[in-house]
């Protein structure tokens, strides 16, 4: 497809933070993007109905099979709100059930934006790649848990990162050849608890952890940012996306969230991508790659004095990054266990069933047990032993063990 043509887009996770922002980007650029498919979990059927009527996709998907009738009723209710009569409502083809998003991911289009949260994004990611469609990937978990299953299924350049940090790497890497890269520098806001020692985190509440100083994100990603688990996942994602050794990725705290990441080249040059914290920029770039979308977000304001601050990560207070690095070096199923145990612990913390520090402590205990059980049920699998079924089985084991170990 020529760059100047309208791109047909499928958005998975359309009612979530990434999906809603992507639709905001598209809403004022109908000449550049056409929505042909939308997928949602089913927790906000009214919003999903409004999106469907606004963008008129050909096919929609709901993972909650019982929400099909609710969606039809919501569509008619939304049409009435807009002053339409029933005859004006053209229902799209509706896919229902846990495999609906995966089926939609294979729908003919130019770009699939995978904004699903968690391990549920793996099968849609693989379906997109198998269809030969460009994958704008915001679901870092599918790459983390799938590992080489995902990277080996992708053609060169088929995966375009949507995370702000990985989009920054892609932009910075345009400045030199792969063999000229010395290291990647992954920036981190530090979250709401930057500067606190471990003993100062014992009484942290979910409300405090959800108060991110820079970004407006969904619940899981925001809690992950407070523990720095999100940065651990991004470390693993960066190594896989850009084929860089884990020891050649350095994480630094940058509370201003203006420099989204950097690439250091072997001649001593460091190239940084800087812009205000706004996910619409990497989303727009993911949809239009390799083109830039004019006016996707506001640029930096250089009319007033500004300073950028960087500091090392306190790995004693926030051990999640080094745990992720360890899991990445183990490879195989270890990253999947890291991710799955964490998702269970985030839910348990938000529900008040475990403490803040218990999140990473429990994930560490489950990873340790998984490694010790190598060759047994629930034990570590090598890269060569991995398959989609094996990944999902390990994911299920880790979730159960995390609930048991934490007492949640």
Residue pairs with C-beta under 8 A, 6 or more apart in sequence:
1 7
1 110
3 291
6 31
6 32
6 33
6 34
7 32
7 33
7 34
7 110
7 111
7 287
7 288
8 34
8 36
8 108
8 109
8 110
8 111
9 22
9 26
9 33
9 34
9 35
9 36
9 37
9 109
9 110
9 111
9 112
9 113
9 287
10 35
10 36
10 37
10 38
10 39
10 104
10 105
10 107
10 109
10 111
10 112
10 113
11 19
11 22
11 23
11 35
11 37
11 38
11 39
11 112
11 113
11 115
12 19
12 39
12 61
12 101
12 104
12 105
12 112
12 113
12 114
12 115
12 116
12 121
12 124
12 139
13 19
13 39
13 40
13 41
13 114
13 115
13 116
13 117
13 121
13 138
13 139
14 20
14 22
14 23
14 38
14 39
14 40
14 48
14 51
14 115
15 40
15 41
15 43
15 44
15 47
15 48
15 51
16 40
16 115
16 116
16 117
16 218
17 115
17 216
17 217
17 218
17 221
17 279
18 113
18 115
18 138
18 162
18 279
18 283
19 38
19 40
19 113
19 115
20 47
21 279
21 280
21 283
22 113
22 115
22 283
22 287
23 35
23 51
23 54
23 55
24 280
25 33
25 280
25 283
25 284
25 287
25 293
25 296
26 32
26 33
26 35
26 55
26 287
27 54
29 293
32 288
32 293
33 287
33 288
35 55
35 56
35 57
36 57
36 58
36 59
36 107
36 108
36 109
37 57
37 58
37 59
37 60
37 61
37 104
37 107
37 109
38 48
38 51
38 52
38 55
38 57
38 60
38 61
39 60
39 61
39 62
39 63
39 95
39 100
39 101
39 104
39 116
39 124
40 48
40 60
40 61
40 62
40 63
41 62
41 63
41 64
42 48
42 62
42 63
42 64
42 66
42 67
42 70
42 71
43 64
45 62
45 67
45 70
45 71
45 74
46 74
46 77
46 78
48 60
48 62
48 71
48 74
49 71
49 74
49 75
49 77
49 78
50 78
52 60
52 75
52 92
53 75
53 78
53 79
53 82
53 89
56 90
56 92
57 92
58 92
58 93
58 107
59 92
59 93
59 94
59 95
59 104
59 107
60 71
60 92
60 93
60 94
60 95
60 104
61 94
61 95
61 96
61 100
61 101
61 103
61 104
62 68
62 71
62 94
62 95
62 96
62 100
63 97
63 98
63 100
63 101
63 120
64 96
65 96
65 97
65 98
67 96
68 94
68 96
71 94
72 91
72 94
75 89
75 91
76 86
76 89
79 85
79 86
79 88
79 89
95 103
95 104
99 123
101 116
101 120
101 123
101 124
102 123
102 124
102 127
103 127
104 124
105 112
105 114
105 123
105 124
105 125
105 127
105 128
105 131
105 133
106 127
106 128
106 130
106 131
108 131
109 133
110 133
110 134
111 133
111 134
111 135
111 136
111 286
111 287
112 124
112 128
112 133
112 134
112 135
112 136
113 136
113 138
113 162
113 283
113 286
113 287
114 121
114 124
114 125
114 128
114 135
114 136
114 137
114 138
114 139
114 142
115 138
115 139
115 162
116 124
116 139
116 142
117 139
117 141
117 218
117 220
117 221
118 139
118 141
118 220
118 339
118 343
119 141
119 142
119 145
119 336
119 339
119 340
119 343
119 392
119 395
121 139
121 141
121 142
122 141
122 142
122 145
122 146
122 150
122 388
122 391
122 392
123 388
124 139
124 142
125 135
125 137
125 139
125 142
125 143
125 146
125 150
126 142
126 146
126 149
126 150
126 153
126 388
128 135
129 135
129 150
129 153
129 154
129 155
129 158
129 159
130 153
132 155
132 158
133 158
134 158
134 160
134 289
135 154
135 158
135 159
135 160
136 160
136 162
136 283
136 286
136 287
136 289
137 143
137 159
137 160
137 161
137 162
137 163
137 286
138 162
138 163
138 283
138 286
140 163
140 166
140 233
140 234
140 237
141 233
141 339
142 150
143 150
143 151
143 159
143 236
143 237
143 240
143 241
144 233
144 236
144 237
144 240
144 335
144 336
144 338
144 339
145 335
145 336
145 339
145 340
145 391
145 395
146 388
146 391
147 240
147 331
147 332
147 335
147 336
147 383
147 386
148 240
148 383
148 386
149 386
149 387
149 388
149 391
150 159
150 240
151 159
151 240
151 241
159 241
160 170
160 285
160 286
160 289
161 167
161 169
161 170
161 237
161 241
161 282
161 286
162 282
162 283
162 286
163 234
163 237
163 282
164 260
164 261
164 277
164 279
164 281
164 282
165 186
165 187
165 234
165 238
165 260
165 261
166 234
166 237
166 238
166 241
166 261
167 260
167 273
167 281
167 282
167 285
167 286
168 187
168 259
168 260
168 261
168 262
168 272
168 273
168 282
169 184
169 238
169 241
169 242
169 261
169 263
170 289
171 273
171 285
172 261
172 262
172 263
172 271
172 272
172 273
173 181
173 242
173 263
175 263
175 265
175 269
175 271
176 263
176 265
176 269
176 271
178 243
180 265
180 266
180 267
181 244
181 248
181 263
181 264
181 265
181 266
182 248
182 264
182 265
182 266
183 244
183 248
183 249
183 250
183 263
183 264
184 238
184 242
184 244
184 248
184 249
184 250
184 261
184 262
184 263
184 264
185 249
185 250
185 251
185 252
185 261
185 262
185 263
185 264
185 270
186 231
186 234
186 235
186 238
186 249
186 250
186 251
186 252
186 261
187 251
187 252
187 253
187 254
187 257
187 259
187 260
187 261
187 262
187 310
188 228
188 231
188 251
188 252
188 253
188 254
188 313
189 212
189 213
189 214
189 215
189 225
189 253
189 254
189 255
189 256
189 257
190 253
190 254
190 255
190 311
191 212
191 213
191 225
191 226
191 227
191 228
192 208
192 209
192 211
192 212
192 213
192 226
193 200
193 201
193 204
193 208
193 209
193 226
193 317
194 253
194 255
196 317
197 314
197 316
197 317
198 316
198 317
198 357
201 317
201 356
201 357
202 355
202 356
202 357
203 356
204 226
204 355
204 356
205 356
206 223
206 349
206 350
206 352
209 222
209 223
209 226
209 227
209 349
209 356
210 219
210 222
210 223
210 226
212 222
212 225
212 226
213 255
213 257
214 255
214 256
214 257
214 277
215 222
215 225
215 257
215 277
215 279
217 225
219 346
219 350
220 343
220 346
221 230
223 229
223 346
223 349
223 350
223 359
224 230
224 233
224 342
224 346
225 231
226 356
227 318
227 320
227 356
227 359
227 360
228 313
228 318
228 320
228 321
229 320
229 324
229 342
229 359
229 360
229 363
231 251
231 313
231 320
231 321
231 324
232 320
232 321
232 323
232 324
232 325
232 338
233 324
233 339
235 246
235 249
235 251
235 321
235 324
235 325
235 328
236 246
236 324
236 327
236 328
236 335
236 338
238 244
238 249
239 245
239 246
239 249
239 328
246 325
246 328
246 329
247 325
251 313
251 321
252 310
252 311
252 312
252 313
253 310
253 311
253 312
253 313
254 308
254 309
254 310
255 309
256 308
256 309
257 277
258 274
258 275
258 276
258 277
258 300
258 308
259 272
259 273
259 274
259 308
259 310
260 273
260 274
260 275
260 282
261 272
261 273
262 270
262 271
262 272
262 273
263 270
263 271
264 270
265 271
274 300
275 281
275 297
275 299
275 300
276 297
276 298
276 299
276 300
278 297
278 298
280 296
280 297
281 296
281 297
283 296
284 292
284 293
284 296
284 297
285 292
285 293
285 296
287 293
300 306
313 321
315 321
315 322
318 360
319 360
319 364
320 360
320 363
323 338
323 360
323 363
323 364
323 367
324 335
324 338
326 334
326 367
327 334
327 335
327 337
327 338
327 367
328 334
328 335
330 371
330 380
331 382
331 383
332 380
332 381
332 382
332 383
332 385
332 386
333 370
333 380
333 381
333 385
333 386
333 390
333 391
333 394
334 367
334 370
334 371
334 380
336 391
336 394
336 395
336 398
337 366
337 367
337 370
337 394
337 395
337 397
337 398
338 363
338 367
339 395
340 394
340 395
340 396
340 398
340 399
340 402
341 362
341 363
341 366
341 367
341 398
341 399
341 401
341 402
342 359
342 363
342 402
343 399
344 398
344 399
344 402
344 403
344 406
344 408
345 354
345 358
345 359
345 362
345 363
345 402
345 406
345 408
346 359
347 408
348 354
348 358
348 403
348 406
348 408
349 355
349 356
349 358
349 359
351 408
353 406
353 407
353 408
354 362
354 406
354 407
354 408
358 406
362 402
362 405
362 406
363 402
365 405
366 398
366 401
366 402
366 405
369 378
369 401
369 405
370 378
370 379
370 380
370 394
370 397
370 398
370 401
371 379
371 380
372 379
373 379
373 380
374 380
377 397
378 394
378 397
378 401
381 390
381 394
402 408
